[in-house]
Amino acid sequence: MNFLYITAAIANIHNEISRWLEPLLMIVMALMGVAAIVCILMQKGTNDNLGSLGGNESETDTYAGRNKSRSRDSILKKLTIVFLVLLLVISVVFFLILQ
């Protein structure tokens, strides 16, 4: 009979955690999605391959090309990857644990 009380208590704890964790994870997923979209839209479009066809100088020949890892676009690309990986992990946690 003690076992029934323990399982009921565990089920009650799970319901309480799910009650506040589900909306929290949904909000975090929405924020990560919006942040990823903003980062993608802020990136500059590149036409690197088309420029080399016309005989333009390579991007690595310029000062901006040599310091590409520290440029604004590279930071935005890294942030996009971080936001999308966090979105993936949080959504997997949400659907595996809470559902």
Secondary structure as UniProt FT lines:
FT   HELIX           2..42
FT   HELIX           48..53
FT   TURN            54..55
FT   HELIX           59..61
FT   HELIX           63..66
FT   HELIX           68..70
FT   HELIX           72..93
FT   HELIX           94..98
//
